[in-house]
Amino acid sequence: MAHIMELFGKTRIVVKDGEVVEVGEPVADWCPVFDKVAEVSKLTKEEAKKNMEYRIRELGMFTPKRRFDHGVFVNFGVSEIMMTALRRGIIDATVTVCDGAGTVITCNQELVQGMGAQMSGLIETEPIPEIVAGIESLGGIVLDKEKASIDQARGLRKACELGFKNIAVSVVNPHDAGVLRRIEKEHGIHLILIGAHLTGIEQNEANELIDSLDIITGCASKIIRNMVKPLLQAGTSVPMFALTQKGKELLLERAKEIEAPLLINSTGLPFLPEHKQPRPLG
C-alpha cells in the first residue's frame, strides 16, 4: 500500500506501511514557512524525509493512527480559511482531500482543519480503513472508500446531491478548476475555489487557474506572483491572493479570528519583499 505526496519544496515522497520508502529532490532551496516553523534553512531531500517522518509520527499521516485534532498551522492556510468560513456560515460544506481517504466532503470545521493542517500536495493515496472510519465518525463523507480516489469534480457533484449550496473546494489541478465552474452553473450553487500547491506551474496552466479561482496561494511560483492582480493579499512570503470579491471576504473573515496584531494598509499588489520569497521561484 503506497501513498505519494509532494512537500517541502515540492519534494516527491512515497510512503508505504507508515515508512518513507522514496524521496525525490526539492524544487526550491529555501522556504520562509519551514524556516520559521521547522528551523530548516535549506530544503534538502534529507530534511524532506525528516519532515514527512515527523508528520507520520505526530499526526499519524498515512497510518491507522491518523489524528484530526490539529489546530491552526498557519494563519492563512487553505484549511484555516475553510474552517473559518464554515464556522461563520459563509459556506455549508467543503470538498478537500485526506491521506488514506482521497476526496472528502464535510461541514465539520474541526475535521476540515484536522485533515488539512499539514497536508501538502497529496498526489495519490490508498484507503486506510481506520482513517475512513475516523473521518466518518466526525461527519465526513469519503467519496470513494474502495480506492480513495482524488476526484474533486465528483466530490462537488456528490456535495450538490447532498443538498449543499455554498461549497468551497481545494484545487491543485488547473483542468479541475474549469470543470468545477461548469458544475457550479449546472447545479445553480455558489462555489468558492481555492488553489494551492502550485510551485512549478506552467504559464498556460496559471492563466486557466487565475481566471477560475477565488483565492490562490503564491507557493514558490514566480509565474503566479507575476500574473496575479489581487483584490487582497494575506502574507508576504508565501502569500494568499484573493482574486474575487468572494475570496476577499473569506480572507477578511479569517483575519478576524487571528489573535496576533494585524496591519491593514492600502497599497499596490502584489506586495512581495524580495528577502521573504522562497528560493528559487519556479
LINSUL-V259955 format. One record per residue. N is the residue number from 1. PHI is phi in whole degrees, 0 to 359 (* if undefined). BURIAL is b if it has 9 or more other C-alpha atoms within 8 Angstrom, else e. Layout:
# LINSUL-V259955
N;PHI;BURIAL  N;PHI;BURIAL
This chain:
# LINSUL-V259955
1;*;e  2;240;b  3;227;b  4;235;b  5;222;b  6;252;b  7;206;b  8;55;b  9;78;b  10;60;b  11;284;b  12;277;b  13;233;b  14;250;b  15;244;b  16;223;b  17;52;e  18;76;b  19;236;e  20;283;b  21;248;e  22;205;e  23;224;b  24;270;e  25;259;e  26;295;b  27;278;b  28;256;b  29;262;b  30;217;b  31;232;b  32;298;b  33;293;b  34;286;b  35;297;b  36;283;e  37;273;e  38;239;e  39;55;e  40;254;b  41;272;e  42;217;e  43;280;b  44;229;b  45;294;b  46;293;e  47;291;b  48;297;b  49;298;b  50;299;e  51;291;b  52;294;b  53;296;b  54;297;b  55;295;b  56;294;b  57;290;e  58;273;e  59;252;b  60;73;b  61;305;b  62;62;b  63;223;b  64;296;b  65;264;b  66;304;b  67;257;b  68;233;b  69;249;e  70;286;b  71;279;e  72;297;e  73;259;b  74;230;e  75;298;e  76;237;b  77;282;b  78;301;b  79;292;b  80;295;b  81;296;b  82;294;b  83;303;b  84;296;b  85;297;b  86;293;b  87;299;e  88;267;e  89;75;e  90;284;e  91;236;b  92;244;b  93;196;b  94;232;b  95;236;b  96;228;b  97;231;b  98;215;b  99;301;b  100;76;b  101;218;b  102;81;b  103;290;b  104;228;b  105;252;b  106;205;b  107;242;b  108;268;b  109;296;b  110;293;b  111;291;b  112;297;b  113;287;b  114;297;b  115;289;b  116;258;b  117;306;b  118;235;e  119;275;e  120;265;e  121;276;b  122;283;b  123;268;e  124;204;b  125;212;b  126;236;b  127;294;b  128;242;b  129;308;e  130;293;b  131;291;b  132;302;b  133;296;e  134;296;e  135;296;b  136;295;b  137;293;e  138;256;e  139;89;b  140;273;b  141;243;b  142;276;b  143;298;b  144;223;b  145;287;b  146;278;e  147;238;e  148;55;b  149;290;b  150;256;e  151;213;e  152;291;b  153;293;b  154;297;e  155;297;b  156;293;b  157;299;b  158;296;b  159;299;b  160;295;b  161;299;e  162;281;e  163;97;e  164;285;b  165;241;b  166;240;b  167;233;b  168;253;b  169;230;b  170;275;b  171;228;b  172;238;b  173;254;e  174;306;b  175;298;b  176;299;b  177;301;b  178;295;b  179;297;b  180;296;b  181;294;b  182;293;e  183;297;b  184;304;b  185;292;e  186;302;e  187;260;e  188;62;e  189;256;b  190;249;e  191;244;b  192;242;b  193;252;b  194;238;b  195;264;b  196;215;b  197;57;b  198;245;b  199;303;b  200;84;e  201;295;b  202;278;e  203;296;e  204;295;e  205;291;b  206;297;b  207;303;e  208;297;b  209;292;b  210;301;b  211;290;e  212;250;b  213;269;b  214;265;b  215;223;b  216;222;b  217;268;b  218;286;b  219;44;b  220;248;b  221;259;b  222;292;e  223;296;b  224;300;b  225;301;b  226;284;e  227;262;e  228;291;b  229;233;e  230;287;b  231;276;b  232;205;b  233;234;b  234;246;b  235;88;e  236;236;b  237;268;b  238;240;b  239;285;b  240;256;b  241;250;b  242;274;b  243;257;b  244;228;b  245;299;b  246;298;e  247;296;b  248;300;b  249;296;e  250;295;b  251;294;b  252;293;e  253;296;b  254;297;b  255;301;e  256;297;e  257;265;e  258;275;e  259;282;e  260;291;e  261;301;e  262;236;e  263;257;e  264;245;e  265;210;e  266;273;e  267;198;e  268;290;e  269;237;b  270;285;b  271;250;e  272;223;e  273;304;e  274;303;e  275;290;e  276;260;b  277;277;b  278;304;b  279;228;b  280;282;e  281;281;b  282;268;b
